[in-house]
Amino acid sequence: MSQHARPQGDDASYGGIWRLTWPQMLMMLFHFLIGFTDVWVAGRIHADVQAAIGLVSQCLFFLLVVAVAGASAGVAAISQALGAGLLPRARRYVGMVLVGGCSVGVGIMLLGFATSESFLRLLQVPEQIMPVTAYFWKVYLLGLPANYLFTITGAVFRARKRMIAPLLSMVAVCAVNAVADLGFGLGLWGLPAYGYAGVAWATFASVTAGAVLNVGMLVRDRELLQRSSFPPLRWMRRGAPYLFRVAAPAAGLQIMWNLGYLVLFSIAASLPVDSVVALAGMTAGMRVESIIFLPAFAFNMTASVLVGHLLGAGRKPEAVRVSLRLLGIGCASMTVFAALLWPWTADIAAWLAPEPAVAVQVVSYLRYNLVSIPFTVASMTLGGVMTGAGATLYSFLVYGSATWFVRLPLAWVMGHVVWRDAAGIFLAMFVSQVFQSSVMLWLFYTHDWSRFSMIRRNGRKAASQGAASHDRQ
């Protein structure tokens, strides 16, 4: 690709969409398997280990918020620059997100080590599992820089429309993690069984291997990662504000979304009737839900990449068309899948929850969520559109409002006052998805979300003129 070449190929066609989407579906599947393997092996060691890994994994997500936000900003900036044919700018944004991600990862790791004991006490970790939890926490902190690097390099490949490379690295991470978990955690294949220590270091080894593999493939690619990819301070001062404008709302969204789920669990835990059963049903139901919505995450990522490239190339009408295609494909295919799954909800619930009372709650949870699938897929796909355009502020406002002003208040009213059971909470989740997707669709049709892109056409100035003037310096 020349330094100012236009993107080739018709990735906005149905075939092009499929070529970009199927590797990401597999990536999300392997990502799910990594977490599932850890939890499964931990459960075979001891219930205390399973409890500890669940707690630490949830905390780890908050430590990765900056990495996820940086990945979103990187996809927007790099894909738009490539779509515009500005390869030098794309390279420099690659260098910025890599250096920034590694620096933040190391900084949070050091802060985490300095505050480990007080942080775990703040979480009110039971004394029974405190030693195991502390061990996992320290090993996870040690692997945090690699985790940041793995997340951000994967985003760089997606922005370049090279989906096979991050898929291969995700497969490698899953394989290394599984072998190390089973071998050094449970002692299979004649390997020494280190118990929970083996599980903790399996995560460290697998993520580190994935980060090294990604960096190696980027270096071998030679297009985006070069010596010139690390810009001078003068360019960074002019180019960084756009990354921050995209990353800040994305980070805020992740924090608000997950805090919302914690509050939702507390609402379920305090229900006036059968609160423990409701909590168990929600937990089991969410495990199934996480698998069901793996394709929706893939549509979200495909939308961000394609929209970023098309807006960078000044092709907003085509960006709108490809967004509608993704909406149609995603909602239609996932609705058919939901219809096929509906008759099996009772069997799935019985498999996950042998206790009849809990199984009833799982069935209720799954059916409300299956009905909401078209709305959930629509909002997730449109969220990807906004990410590609750099309009993460819209996603932050809509998702945050749906969670804190619709879902949580309605869950409390329906669960504690009106129906006084878990069905009220499940209804609130459905209503919030309808609200969320409707407002996102309204914004898509009525607001100029493309104005958030770094490169704007039709006689208007680019949003990052300062950076553009230094692209060749």
Buried (B, 14 or more C-beta within 10 A) or exposed (E): EEEEEEBEEEBBEEEBBEBBBBBBBBBBBBBBBBBBBBBBBBBEBBEBBBBBBBBBBEBBEEBBBBBBBBBBBBBBBBBBBBBBBBBBBBBBBBBBBBBBBBEBBEEBBEEBEEEBEEBBEEBEBEEEBBEBBBBBBBBBBBBBBBBBBBBBBBBBBBBBBBBEBBBBBBBBBBBBBBBBBBBBBBBEEEBEBBBBBBBBBBBBBBBBBBBBBBBEBBEEBEBBBBEEBBBEEEBBEBBBEBBEBBBBBBBBBBBBBBBBBEBBBEBBEEBEEBBEBBBBBBBBBBBBBBEBBBBBBBBBBBBBBBBBBBBBBBBBEBBBEBBEBBBEBBBEBBBEBBEEBEEEBBEBBBEBBEEEEBBBBBBBBBBBBBBBBBBBBBBBBBBBBBBBBBBBBBBBBBBBBBBBEBBBEBBBEBBBEEBBBBBBBBBBBBBBBBBBBBBBBEBBEEEEBBEBBBBBBEEEEBBBEBBBEBBEE
